[in-house]
Amino acid sequence: MNVLKLGVSLAASALSIAALVASAEVVSGLEIGTPTASIPVVDVTGAYAGDRICYVCEFQDDPNVLAFFRGTGDDTARLIVELNALYLARRDQGFKAVAMIVEGEVSKAWLEALNETEQLEIPLTYLRRGPADVAARLYQINPDVDNTFLVTINRFFAGNVSAIEPDQFDRVIAATDEMLAAR
C-alpha cells in the first residue's frame, strides 16, 4: 500500500515538474519544414521604402532570416544590429535578412531613427495591421514573445529561434550557419 502511494506521489510530482517546464518553454513561429507563406509588410528603410512589399517573395529561394520583433526598445535594437552584422558577414553566400516589427505603424519613427543611427543595410519593416496582421497569424507569432527568428531557404523553414536576449544571438548565427552548410 505504501508503495502504491509513493508511486502516485512520484507520478504527481513528475507531472507538476513537466507542467512547470512546459510553461517555461515559449514557442513562437512555425515548425521546421513548414513552407513560407507570402506576407506583405510596410518597408521603412529598404529598397521599397514607403511601399508594401513581400520580402518572403523577394527573397524566394535565397537563404534568409525573417526576424519578427514584438515591439521596439533597446534589446530589439541590439538584436537588429546583430542581424545586420550577420547579413553583412554572410551576404557573399547569397544570405538575406529582414526585420519586422509586429506592433505596426507606431514603430515607423523608431525604425527610421535606428537606421539613421546605425546605418543598417537590412530592410526594416512593420506589419501594417500590427498584431492583428495576417502575417502574425500565418507565421504563428506568439504575442507574448519578444522576438522570433525564422531561418529559411527554398521557401521552407530550416530553423526557429525565439525569445532570446541579445547575448544569445549566437543561436541565430548557429542556425543560419547550419542552414548555409546544408545547401
Buried (B, 14 or more C-beta within 10 A) or exposed (E): EEEEEEEEEEEEEEEEEEEEEEEEEEEBBBEBEBEBBEBBBBBBBBEBBEEEBBBBEBBEEBBBBBBBBBBBEEBBBBBBBBBBBBBBEBEEEBBBBBBBBBBBBEBBEBBBEBBEEEEBBBBBBBBBBBBEBBBBEBBEBBEEBBBBBBBBBEBEBBBBBBBBEBEEBEEBBEBBBEBBEEE
